[in-house]
Amino acid sequence: MKLTPSFTKAKTPRSWVLVDLQGQTLGRAASQIAMILRGKNKAIFTPHDDVGDFVVAINARGIKLTGNKLTDKIYHHHSGYIGGIKDYSAGKLLERKPEEVIRRAVKGMLPKTHLAKHQLRKLKIYAGAEHQHQAQTPKTIDINTKKKTKKA
C-alpha cells in the first residue's frame, strides 16, 4: 500500500509571486496573499509545514479601505512602559507606513502558531512600484481573478 507523500520544507518547490495592490481592497488582497504564503493554492498543501511561495507586494500606497475605516479603524502599539500605548488611525498609518497596514492584515489571517512567523518572512512589501527581486523572476498574478463567478 502506498502512502500519500508528505512534503516538508526541504522538498517543497518554491516560486516567487508578484502582486500589484494598486486599487485593491485591503481585506480581499490580504486573504489572497495569506493563502499563497501558506501554500493553500497548491496540491501539496500540508498544514503543519511551510510549503507556501514567496510574495512580493508592490504599490502598497494604492490600497483601498472601504467605508469609514480610514478614520474609524485604530491600530495600537505599546512600548512596554507605563503609559506607552500609541494609537494610530488607518489613514495616518497608511500615509506613514503603508507596508505596515498590509503586514498587519496578512498576519491576522495566518495561523496563530510559530509557523506564521516563518510564513510572514516570505512576504516582501513595497510602497511603490519598484522592488529588489527582479533576479528571482517573480510571476505576476492578478488576485481579482480568484473571485467566484455565478453561472447563468
Secondary structure as GFF3:
##gff-version 3
##sequence-region A 1 152
A	DSSP	beta_strand	16	20	.	.	.	ID=ss1
A	DSSP	alpha_helix	26	38	.	.	.	ID=ss2
A	DSSP	beta_strand	54	58	.	.	.	ID=ss3
A	DSSP	three_ten_helix	60	62	.	.	.	ID=ss4
A	DSSP	alpha_helix	69	72	.	.	.	ID=ss5
A	DSSP	beta_strand	74	78	.	.	.	ID=ss6
A	DSSP	beta_strand	85	89	.	.	.	ID=ss7
A	DSSP	alpha_helix	90	96	.	.	.	ID=ss8
A	DSSP	alpha_helix	98	109	.	.	.	ID=ss9
A	DSSP	alpha_helix	114	120	.	.	.	ID=ss10
A	DSSP	beta_strand	123	125	.	.	.	ID=ss11
A	DSSP	three_ten_helix	134	136	.	.	.	ID=ss12
A	DSSP	beta_strand	139	141	.	.	.	ID=ss13
A	DSSP	three_ten_helix	143	146	.	.	.	ID=ss14
###
